[in-house]
């Protein structure tokens, strides 16, 4: 089987299995260079696979791990289809990724979220930050949200999350009130097909819009209050922590709200919250060294600061 033909068939199979256009483009981008180097699927050896994924060896661990997975899954598919007797990528090993608790994740505090919400100036910004802060969706789901997904009578909202998963969630009263005001204001388009988070300018392409509109809005509003390290996913994390602070131990509800398949994923937020609280105990640590403590309270006369 020619490698280019196998890749085309694989892309079609991914589409039939419900993979998003973005995911298929990513897979094609990563696998495409193989077609330039090899003619047939059977021409690719295990050493060739190893050399191929080495092109990402200096990338982030997550990028390298994903690239290895893409190559492995493709050749396993080729094996299942009978194009090769055995996958040449079978013995490739993914690099070990750090656990979610170990990652240096960009987070924002509750005070920072409140400051960002207080800084909104337009319906676009208010609806964008309101949906993110009060519902915690991924930016792609927030971007796709349309008014037909909002039921103000039942006070529910429907998100289309990754993997084509549809989640209907109850609306917090504050957000429901905001949406009612927006629906009544002629300046905020609210026809069934209109986006809940309005367009800043006319969209040129048909179909779902680019979710970078959410990223840009978050960055723009946060910059007004001097917060640089923030993005939509950090507000999603802040939502999860805030929910656990106000609904202690209710992981099952948070799992449903976050759209997690596994409760273990949701537990990451609880462990981070508990670990942060536990580390607060260091604040009352003292060695009881009176001479040193004098510096901490007030530096003695004649001592210049370092």
C-alpha positions as CSV (number, residue, x, y, z in Angstrom):
1,X,0.0,0.0,0.0
2,X,1.3,3.4,-1.0
3,X,2.0,5.6,2.1
4,X,0.2,8.6,0.7
5,X,-2.9,6.5,-0.1
6,X,-2.8,5.0,3.4
7,X,-2.7,8.4,5.0
8,X,-5.7,9.6,2.9
9,X,-7.7,6.6,4.0
10,X,-6.6,7.2,7.6
11,X,-7.8,10.8,7.5
12,X,-11.2,9.5,6.2
13,X,-11.4,7.0,9.0
14,X,-10.7,9.7,11.6
15,X,-13.5,11.8,10.2
16,X,-16.0,8.9,10.3
17,X,-15.0,8.4,14.0
18,X,-15.9,11.9,14.8
19,X,-12.4,13.5,15.1
20,X,-12.6,17.3,14.7
21,X,-11.2,19.1,11.6
22,X,-8.5,20.7,13.8
23,X,-7.4,17.3,15.1
24,X,-7.3,15.8,11.7
25,X,-5.2,18.8,10.4
26,X,-2.8,18.3,13.3
27,X,-2.4,14.6,12.5
28,X,-1.9,15.2,8.8
29,X,0.6,17.9,9.5
30,X,2.6,15.6,11.7
31,X,2.4,12.5,9.5
32,X,2.7,14.3,6.1
33,X,6.5,14.5,6.0
34,X,6.6,10.6,6.0
35,X,5.0,10.7,2.6
36,X,7.9,12.8,1.3
37,X,10.5,10.2,2.5
38,X,8.8,6.8,1.9
39,X,6.8,5.5,-1.0
40,X,5.1,2.4,0.6
41,X,4.0,1.7,4.2
42,X,6.2,-1.3,4.2
43,X,9.3,0.7,3.5
44,X,9.2,2.3,7.0
45,X,11.4,0.5,9.6
46,X,11.5,0.9,13.4
47,X,14.7,2.9,13.1
48,X,12.9,5.2,10.6
49,X,10.1,5.8,13.0
50,X,12.5,6.6,15.8
51,X,14.4,9.0,13.6
52,X,11.2,10.6,12.4
53,X,9.9,11.4,15.9
54,X,13.3,12.8,16.8
55,X,12.4,15.9,14.9
56,X,10.4,16.8,18.0
57,X,13.1,15.9,20.5
58,X,13.7,19.5,21.5
59,X,10.0,20.3,21.9
60,X,8.0,20.4,25.1
61,X,7.5,17.0,26.7
62,X,3.8,17.1,25.9
63,X,4.4,17.9,22.2
64,X,6.9,15.0,21.9
65,X,4.6,12.6,23.7
66,X,1.7,13.5,21.4
67,X,3.8,13.2,18.3
68,X,5.0,9.7,19.3
69,X,1.3,8.8,19.9
70,X,0.3,10.0,16.5
71,X,2.9,7.9,14.8
72,X,2.2,4.8,16.9
73,X,-1.6,5.0,16.3
74,X,-1.2,5.5,12.6
75,X,1.0,2.5,12.1
76,X,-1.2,0.4,14.4
77,X,-4.1,1.4,12.2
78,X,-2.1,0.3,9.1
79,X,-1.4,-3.0,10.8
80,X,-5.1,-3.5,11.6
81,X,-5.9,-2.8,7.9
82,X,-3.4,-5.4,6.8
83,X,-1.1,-2.8,5.1
84,X,1.9,-4.1,7.1
85,X,2.4,-7.3,9.0
86,X,3.6,-5.5,12.1
87,X,3.7,-1.9,13.1
88,X,7.2,-0.4,12.8
89,X,6.3,2.1,15.5
90,X,5.3,-0.7,18.0
91,X,8.4,-0.2,20.2
92,X,8.4,3.6,20.3
93,X,8.1,4.8,23.9
94,X,6.4,8.0,24.9
95,X,8.4,10.3,27.2
96,X,7.1,10.4,30.8
97,X,5.0,13.4,31.3
98,X,4.9,15.1,34.7
99,X,1.7,14.7,36.7
100,X,-0.8,17.5,36.5
101,X,0.0,18.5,40.1
102,X,3.7,18.9,39.1
103,X,3.1,21.2,36.1
104,X,3.9,24.9,36.4
105,X,0.3,25.7,35.4
106,X,-0.7,29.4,35.0
107,X,-3.4,30.0,37.6
108,X,-5.2,33.1,38.7
109,X,-6.6,33.8,42.2
110,X,-10.1,34.6,43.1
111,X,-9.1,38.2,43.7
112,X,-7.7,38.4,40.2
113,X,-10.8,36.9,38.6
114,X,-12.9,39.4,40.4
115,X,-10.6,42.2,39.2
116,X,-10.9,41.0,35.7
117,X,-14.7,40.7,35.8
118,X,-14.8,44.3,37.2
119,X,-12.8,45.6,34.3
120,X,-15.2,44.6,31.5
121,X,-16.5,47.5,29.4
122,X,-18.6,46.0,26.6
123,X,-21.3,43.3,26.1
124,X,-18.7,41.2,24.3
125,X,-16.3,41.3,27.2
126,X,-19.0,40.9,29.9
127,X,-20.5,37.8,28.2
128,X,-17.1,36.3,27.5
129,X,-15.7,36.7,31.0
130,X,-19.0,35.9,32.6
131,X,-19.4,32.6,30.7
132,X,-15.8,31.6,31.5
133,X,-15.8,32.7,35.1
134,X,-19.2,31.3,36.0
135,X,-19.3,28.1,33.9
136,X,-15.7,27.1,33.4
137,X,-15.9,25.9,29.8
138,X,-12.9,25.4,27.5
139,X,-12.4,28.3,25.2
140,X,-13.5,26.3,22.1
141,X,-16.9,25.5,23.8
142,X,-17.3,29.1,24.8
143,X,-16.6,30.3,21.3
144,X,-19.2,28.0,19.7
145,X,-21.9,28.9,22.2
146,X,-25.0,30.3,20.5
147,X,-28.2,31.8,21.9
148,X,-30.2,28.7,20.8
149,X,-28.1,26.9,23.5
150,X,-29.4,29.1,26.2
151,X,-32.8,28.4,27.9
152,X,-33.6,31.3,30.2
153,X,-36.9,29.8,31.3
154,X,-35.2,26.7,32.7
155,X,-32.0,28.6,33.3
156,X,-29.8,26.1,31.5
157,X,-27.0,26.4,29.0
158,X,-25.6,23.8,26.6
159,X,-22.0,23.5,25.6
160,X,-20.4,21.5,22.8
161,X,-17.1,20.4,24.4
162,X,-14.2,18.5,22.8
163,X,-15.0,15.1,21.4
164,X,-18.4,16.3,20.2
165,X,-19.7,15.9,23.8
166,X,-22.8,18.0,24.6
167,X,-23.2,19.1,28.2
168,X,-26.3,20.9,29.5
169,X,-25.5,22.8,32.7
170,X,-27.7,24.8,35.1
171,X,-27.0,28.5,35.1
172,X,-25.7,30.4,38.2
173,X,-28.2,33.1,39.0
174,X,-25.7,35.9,38.4
175,X,-25.0,34.7,34.9
176,X,-28.6,34.0,34.1
177,X,-29.4,37.7,35.0
178,X,-26.6,38.9,32.8
179,X,-27.9,36.8,29.9
180,X,-31.4,38.2,30.4
181,X,-30.2,41.8,30.3
182,X,-28.1,41.0,27.1
183,X,-31.1,39.3,25.4
184,X,-33.2,42.4,26.0
185,X,-30.6,44.9,24.8
186,X,-30.7,45.6,21.0
187,X,-27.0,46.3,21.1
188,X,-26.3,42.7,22.0
189,X,-27.4,40.4,19.1
190,X,-29.4,37.5,20.6
191,X,-31.1,35.7,17.6
192,X,-31.0,31.9,17.9
193,X,-28.0,31.6,15.5
194,X,-26.1,34.5,17.0
195,X,-23.1,33.8,19.2
196,X,-23.7,34.4,22.9
197,X,-20.2,36.0,23.0
198,X,-20.8,38.6,20.2
199,X,-18.5,39.0,17.2
200,X,-16.1,41.9,17.5
201,X,-16.1,42.3,13.7
202,X,-17.8,40.5,10.8
203,X,-16.5,36.9,10.4
204,X,-15.0,36.3,6.9
205,X,-15.2,32.5,6.9
206,X,-18.3,30.4,7.1
207,X,-18.7,27.8,9.9
208,X,-17.6,28.0,13.5
209,X,-15.3,30.9,14.3
210,X,-11.8,30.8,15.5
211,X,-11.7,30.3,19.3
212,X,-8.7,32.7,19.5
213,X,-11.4,35.4,19.9
214,X,-11.8,34.2,23.5
215,X,-8.1,34.3,24.1
216,X,-7.7,37.8,22.8
217,X,-10.7,39.0,24.9
218,X,-9.3,37.5,28.1
219,X,-5.8,39.0,27.5
220,X,-7.2,42.5,26.7
221,X,-9.4,42.8,29.8
222,X,-6.8,41.3,32.1
223,X,-4.2,43.8,30.8
224,X,-6.4,46.7,32.1
225,X,-5.8,45.5,35.7
226,X,-2.2,44.6,35.2
227,X,-2.6,40.8,35.0
228,X,-0.3,39.4,32.3
229,X,-0.2,35.6,33.0
230,X,-3.8,34.7,32.4
231,X,-5.7,32.8,29.7
232,X,-9.1,31.1,29.3
233,X,-7.9,27.8,30.8
234,X,-6.5,29.5,33.9
235,X,-9.9,31.0,34.5
236,X,-11.4,27.5,34.0
237,X,-9.1,26.2,36.7
238,X,-10.0,29.1,39.0
239,X,-13.7,28.2,38.4
240,X,-13.0,24.7,39.6
241,X,-11.1,25.8,42.7
242,X,-13.8,28.4,43.5
243,X,-16.5,25.7,43.2
244,X,-14.6,23.4,45.6
245,X,-14.1,26.2,48.0
246,X,-17.9,26.9,48.2
247,X,-19.1,23.3,47.7
248,X,-16.5,21.3,49.8
249,X,-15.9,17.8,48.6
250,X,-18.6,17.9,45.8
251,X,-16.3,16.3,43.2
252,X,-19.1,14.5,41.3
253,X,-20.8,17.7,40.5
254,X,-17.6,19.4,39.5
255,X,-16.7,16.5,37.2
256,X,-20.0,16.9,35.4
257,X,-19.6,20.7,35.1
258,X,-16.0,20.4,33.8
259,X,-16.9,17.6,31.3
260,X,-14.2,15.2,32.6
261,X,-14.5,11.6,31.7
262,X,-12.6,10.4,34.8
263,X,-13.0,11.6,38.4
264,X,-9.2,11.4,38.7
265,X,-8.9,14.4,36.3
266,X,-11.2,16.4,38.6
267,X,-9.4,15.4,41.7
268,X,-6.3,17.2,40.4
269,X,-8.0,20.5,41.3
270,X,-8.9,19.3,44.8
271,X,-5.3,18.1,45.4
272,X,-4.0,21.5,44.3
273,X,-6.4,23.3,46.6
274,X,-5.5,21.0,49.6
275,X,-1.8,21.2,48.9
276,X,-2.0,25.0,48.7
277,X,-3.9,25.2,52.0
278,X,-1.4,22.7,53.7
279,X,1.6,24.8,52.6
280,X,0.1,27.9,54.2
281,X,1.1,26.4,57.6
282,X,4.7,27.4,56.9
283,X,3.8,31.1,57.5
284,X,4.0,30.7,61.3
285,X,7.5,29.0,61.2
286,X,10.1,30.6,63.5
287,X,13.5,29.5,64.7
288,X,13.2,31.7,67.8
289,X,16.4,33.5,67.0
290,X,15.9,36.9,68.6
291,X,18.8,38.6,66.8
292,X,17.7,37.5,63.4
293,X,14.0,38.3,64.2
294,X,15.0,41.9,64.9
295,X,15.9,42.3,61.2
296,X,12.5,40.9,60.2
297,X,10.7,43.4,62.4
298,X,12.9,46.4,61.9
299,X,16.5,46.6,60.7
300,X,18.8,47.9,63.4
301,X,20.1,51.5,62.9
302,X,23.0,51.8,60.4
303,X,22.2,48.6,58.5
304,X,21.9,49.1,54.8
305,X,19.3,47.0,52.9
306,X,20.8,44.4,50.6
